[in-house]
């Protein structure tokens, strides 16, 4: 089981990084390509902070965010090793592995992309895509930007005039642009939610059996 889990993590992390590096070195910021009509597009953006473009101000805020991500990923890995030792349900183990891989994929961007890439040019500026291992890097350690590119604007329209908020404004579903690492986290969480009965029934049964075996192995105190 452990070999399969770490093999899965390695494969999907490599896929995430290969895709990001391809986008970074072939697209300009804001460049968009339709893949399946208008509802699935590659749209290259860079995320300086957390999900959905949220961020902490300044370089100090970026350091704090990156360190928090590293601590969170380390905690997930510790938990993953723990549940593998305890032989929890395989679906649960692989779900946590997916969540760890997603967190690690984006941490890699923050740690190293500023050190190995030059600054990406904006679409329409006449510039060229970023170069990898360039002599003119754009940021220091833990200051790199996360590469996002997957965009699914499945529904587009306008809020009606009677709508209590954003009346008359354009709406898009699904608006956020994300990457493969983000999708790994979502898939892991969805797997846990979909299979929660099976997972926790197995885990609860396992804990009960372990408790019963412990009681059977403990010496009797009767007659003392």
Secondary structure, DSSP 8 states (H G I E B T S, - for coil): -HHHHHHHHHHHHHHHHHHHHHHHHH--BT-EEEEETTTEEEEEEEESSSGGG---SHHHHHHHHHHHHHHHHHHHHHHHHHHHHTT--HHHHHHHHHHHHHHHHHHHIIIIIHHHB----BTTTT-----BT-SS-S--TT---EEEEEE---EEEE--TT-SSSTT-EEEET--EE-HHHHHHHHHHHHHHHTHHHHHHHHHHHHHHHHHHHHHHS---TT-
